[in-house]
Amino acid sequence: METPDVRAVVTAHTAEVLGTDHADLSSADALTDLPTFSSFRIVEIVERIEEELDTEVEASELTPDNLSRLDTLVALFERTLRADGVPG
């Protein structure tokens, strides 16, 4: 199995759902600082990423700390894929 570019997948889906470009997304301290962020949107982001990466994040991992910044969201999916046996 080819190792996915997790950062690219997470960034693309997050930018699309939040209706922002990659530069604004990357420069934001927290996703919650973006005006289009909401709890409903983060659920949609996670679901889209799970579908593309063919994985499922444990419910216990869906914490504000893991979902509030782009870097922590990327790390969450990298950990999840490693737990699934996907090299990273």
Backbone bond lengths (Angstrom), bond angles and torsions (degrees), N, CA, C in turn:
res aa  C-N    CA-C-N  psi(-1)  N-CA   C-N-CA  omega(-1)  CA-C   N-CA-C  phi
1 M - - - 1.456 - - 1.530 108.55 -
2 E 1.307 115.84 132.82 1.465 120.89 178.99 1.523 109.87 -74.16
3 T 1.329 115.28 138.01 1.459 120.19 178.94 1.524 109.20 -72.94
4 P 1.325 117.23 122.29 1.469 119.33 -179.32 1.528 110.89 -73.90
5 D 1.327 115.59 153.61 1.463 120.98 173.31 1.528 106.20 -84.31
6 V 1.320 115.09 89.25 1.459 121.52 -172.99 1.523 111.31 -59.63
7 R 1.327 117.51 -44.68 1.468 120.17 -179.35 1.534 110.40 -58.61
8 A 1.321 117.44 -43.19 1.474 120.63 -179.27 1.530 110.96 -64.39
9 V 1.320 116.94 -42.82 1.466 121.11 -179.95 1.528 110.32 -64.55
10 V 1.321 116.70 -48.37 1.471 121.23 -178.89 1.527 110.37 -62.93
11 T 1.317 116.73 -45.01 1.462 120.36 -179.07 1.524 111.28 -63.54
12 A 1.318 117.11 -44.98 1.467 120.67 -178.10 1.529 111.78 -61.75
13 H 1.328 116.67 -48.23 1.468 119.21 -178.54 1.530 111.43 -68.64
14 T 1.312 116.99 -39.15 1.467 119.81 179.93 1.521 110.61 -64.47
15 A 1.326 116.73 -45.20 1.466 120.42 178.94 1.527 111.08 -62.34
16 E 1.323 116.55 -42.91 1.462 120.09 -178.80 1.530 111.69 -63.93
17 V 1.322 116.26 -48.72 1.471 119.79 -177.75 1.530 111.13 -65.56
18 L 1.325 116.59 -39.64 1.468 119.43 -178.41 1.530 112.42 -84.46
19 G 1.323 117.48 -5.26 1.457 120.63 177.09 1.515 113.01 65.16
20 T 1.318 116.29 40.29 1.458 120.90 -178.87 1.526 108.87 -131.00
21 D 1.317 116.45 163.18 1.456 118.04 178.21 1.526 109.98 -88.61
22 H 1.329 115.43 166.05 1.465 121.07 -175.33 1.526 111.97 -62.07
23 A 1.321 118.16 -35.65 1.467 121.28 -178.78 1.525 110.64 -65.01
24 D 1.343 117.14 -47.05 1.470 120.29 178.51 1.524 110.78 -63.63
25 L 1.309 115.67 -39.01 1.456 120.57 179.72 1.525 110.64 -63.87
26 S 1.314 116.95 -45.51 1.463 121.50 -178.18 1.525 112.63 -70.20
27 S 1.323 116.76 -28.62 1.468 119.33 -177.66 1.533 113.03 -86.37
28 A 1.317 117.59 -12.23 1.468 120.74 179.87 1.527 109.66 -72.42
29 D 1.325 116.20 135.01 1.464 120.01 175.98 1.527 110.82 -62.94
30 A 1.310 115.62 -40.08 1.460 121.02 -179.82 1.523 109.05 -143.94
31 L 1.317 115.76 148.12 1.462 119.67 177.15 1.525 110.11 -60.97
32 T 1.311 115.73 -32.23 1.462 120.45 -179.27 1.530 112.32 -66.54
33 D 1.339 117.58 -14.34 1.466 121.25 176.76 1.527 112.16 -79.46
34 L 1.324 116.69 -16.76 1.464 119.93 -178.66 1.526 109.53 -78.04
35 P 1.322 117.51 136.36 1.468 120.00 -174.43 1.529 114.35 -63.44
36 T 1.320 118.01 -23.28 1.468 120.33 -178.13 1.524 112.96 -91.33
37 F 1.334 117.96 -1.44 1.460 121.36 -179.08 1.522 110.84 -70.19
38 S 1.330 115.43 140.43 1.465 121.56 171.55 1.525 107.77 -156.09
39 S 1.312 115.81 165.29 1.463 119.61 179.05 1.529 111.15 -63.42
40 F 1.315 117.33 -32.24 1.459 120.66 177.99 1.528 110.50 -67.18
41 R 1.306 116.12 -38.63 1.466 120.07 -179.18 1.526 111.88 -69.63
42 I 1.330 117.90 -37.29 1.465 119.03 179.52 1.528 109.84 -66.38
43 V 1.322 117.38 -34.71 1.466 120.73 175.82 1.527 109.54 -62.99
44 E 1.310 117.15 -44.33 1.464 120.66 178.45 1.524 111.11 -62.95
45 I 1.327 117.17 -41.65 1.466 121.66 178.44 1.526 110.06 -59.57
46 V 1.319 116.95 -50.54 1.470 121.32 -178.72 1.522 110.43 -60.41
47 E 1.322 117.55 -44.28 1.465 120.66 -179.57 1.528 111.77 -62.38
48 R 1.313 117.75 -42.18 1.465 121.19 179.22 1.527 111.69 -64.46
49 I 1.332 115.80 -42.74 1.466 119.86 -179.62 1.532 109.91 -67.24
50 E 1.318 117.33 -43.65 1.460 120.46 177.26 1.523 110.92 -56.71
51 E 1.319 116.16 -43.42 1.458 120.08 -179.31 1.529 111.36 -64.39
52 E 1.322 117.04 -47.18 1.468 119.48 -178.24 1.528 112.03 -65.77
53 L 1.332 116.41 -39.73 1.464 120.18 -177.84 1.528 112.64 -87.53
54 D 1.326 116.96 -1.71 1.462 122.82 179.43 1.528 111.13 53.28
55 T 1.314 114.88 54.29 1.457 121.92 179.90 1.508 109.10 -145.84
56 E 1.320 116.23 171.25 1.459 120.66 175.83 1.523 108.93 -139.48
57 V 1.322 114.91 126.59 1.457 121.52 179.27 1.529 108.49 -76.79
58 E 1.333 115.33 136.46 1.472 120.12 175.75 1.534 109.09 -61.91
59 A 1.307 116.14 139.88 1.467 120.82 -179.46 1.529 111.63 -56.78
60 S 1.315 117.03 -35.04 1.467 120.45 -179.18 1.523 112.65 -66.51
61 E 1.334 117.15 -18.82 1.467 122.15 179.06 1.527 112.72 -85.69
62 L 1.315 117.54 -11.50 1.463 121.73 -177.18 1.526 110.10 -84.31
63 T 1.319 115.04 70.08 1.461 122.39 -177.88 1.528 109.94 -109.67
64 P 1.313 117.69 158.00 1.469 119.80 176.93 1.535 112.81 -54.44
65 D 1.329 116.94 -38.07 1.466 119.59 179.47 1.528 111.80 -61.88
66 N 1.319 117.46 -37.51 1.469 121.13 -178.77 1.522 113.43 -80.93
67 L 1.324 117.61 -18.90 1.462 121.20 -172.33 1.523 114.60 -111.00
68 S 1.315 117.95 -2.36 1.463 119.23 -171.32 1.532 114.82 -91.69
69 R 1.341 117.56 -15.51 1.469 120.18 -179.08 1.520 109.41 -132.51
70 L 1.312 115.89 151.47 1.458 120.60 179.96 1.526 110.47 -59.12
71 D 1.331 118.16 -45.06 1.462 121.29 -178.44 1.526 112.59 -62.46
72 T 1.322 117.53 -39.28 1.459 119.07 -179.79 1.525 111.42 -74.01
73 L 1.314 116.89 -29.68 1.465 120.96 175.70 1.530 110.12 -68.15
74 V 1.324 116.60 -42.40 1.466 121.07 175.92 1.524 109.87 -61.05
75 A 1.323 117.00 -47.30 1.464 121.40 -179.70 1.531 111.22 -60.78
76 L 1.313 117.19 -38.83 1.457 121.86 177.89 1.523 110.60 -58.16
77 F 1.318 117.16 -47.71 1.465 120.07 -178.77 1.526 112.01 -72.49
78 E 1.305 117.93 -32.01 1.469 119.94 175.31 1.534 109.98 -64.08
79 R 1.327 117.45 -44.06 1.475 121.17 177.58 1.526 110.88 -62.75
80 T 1.318 115.77 -42.98 1.461 120.33 -178.86 1.525 111.15 -62.42
81 L 1.321 116.17 -42.69 1.463 119.45 179.48 1.535 111.33 -67.32
82 R 1.325 116.86 -39.78 1.474 119.94 177.16 1.531 109.79 -60.53
83 A 1.335 116.44 -42.25 1.475 120.61 178.25 1.529 111.05 -62.91
84 D 1.339 116.50 -28.53 1.457 121.86 177.66 1.522 112.05 -81.62
85 G 1.345 116.42 -5.78 1.461 120.06 179.67 1.512 114.36 91.27
86 V 1.333 117.51 12.17 1.461 120.78 177.61 1.526 106.92 -87.82
87 P 1.338 117.67 124.37 1.474 118.78 -179.33 1.517 111.54 -63.41
88 G 1.299 115.35 145.35 1.450 118.58 -178.52 1.406 112.55 -147.28
